[in-house]
Amino acid sequence: MGSRSDALSPRKEEILRAVVECYIAGASPVGSGTVYDSQDFGVSPATIRKEMLSLEQAGYLQQPHTSSGRVPTESGYRYFVDALMEPYSLGLVEGRQINEFFEQAQGELGSVLASLSVLLSEVTRCAAVVVGPRADSAVIRSVQLVELSSHVVLLVAVLSTGAVEQRALELDAAPSPGDIDHAAEVLARALVGRPATTEVAIEGLPGSVARLVSVAADALRGAEGGLAEHLFVGGHATVVRSFGAVETAQRILTLLERHYAVVSLLRNIMDRGMQVAIGGETGLVPLSQCSVVVSPYLVEGRQAGSIAVLGPTHLNYPQAMATVAVISRQLGRMLSSG
């Protein structure tokens, strides 16, 4: 909990914390009576009313209607996230759900990430986004060549991100089985543990082996260019339930379909050194009533992709941040271990 130049008094902080937590729990304006009953502040209800008015005047709370209680503003949520949140530990059920997922995760990477987005949505009750690993984060774990016909050889490369790239290489001259094995050895020696863009030396190789190695290396470099970041979104129905206004939900769903915009949004938030963007901090009008919690995941020590949850500004920040952190660590560990 860092110090702030605009720090509130301890009492105001406790009251602001209570208002935010009550509003997160109930999603309805919070009155002074509710705050008074939530814990022992050691002061009268009248003092709490006075402090809430002061927090409103300072821009941390607002009163939607004259006769209603108060709700946090973006500044109120930001102060809560930066200075007031208590550490959150995932519950037994949440932890078991996540652990079981990673213990059982297998199959094609895209399917695993799509299922992970659904799990993240279920645990946080928010829309969830998983951005697949970037091409430039991948190194080659294994490379093989398999003869399909006299002039066609199948290139199979397994990447550190879990992706499997297959390319059918059409050759002018038919290589012998020995040439294919030799070329595979050259490729493995040059590329395993390195990015697909690594240059492969062909000097001194027999002509047919050199041609096959050259074609395979070119195919791998082309494959890397095609490994654009894939986006997996879970919890579309949650968006509809979370936002009362149909128009708001529709704008958010439309944005989630624009994968490039979402990837750019998450990258921009992380580039600003933020884990949480609240309302206007996202920089996108459709998300003016939303908050985004995002975390990168690492594959073999390199940032590969990100996971995020998107919900209304009154989302459960402690739980969402803890869940995103746990899942990003586990995903990175799974992809790094292969």
Secondary structure, DSSP 8 states (H G I E B T S, - for coil): ----TT---HHHHHHHHHHHHHHHHH-S-B-HHHHHHHS--SS-HHHHHHHHHHHHHTTSEE-SSTTS-BEE-HHHHHHIIIII-------HHHHHHHHHHHHH--S-HHHHHHHHHHHHHHHHTSEEEEE---GGG--EEEEEEEEEETTEEEEEEEETTS-EEEEEEE-SS---HHHHHHHHHHHHHHHBTS-TT-----TTS-HHHHHHHHHHHHHHHHHHHH----EEEE-HHHHHHH-S-HHHHHHHHHHHH-HHHHHHHHHHHHHTT-SEEEGGGG--GGGTTEEEEEEEEEETTEEEEEEEEEEETTS-HHHHHHHHHHHHHHHHHHHHH-
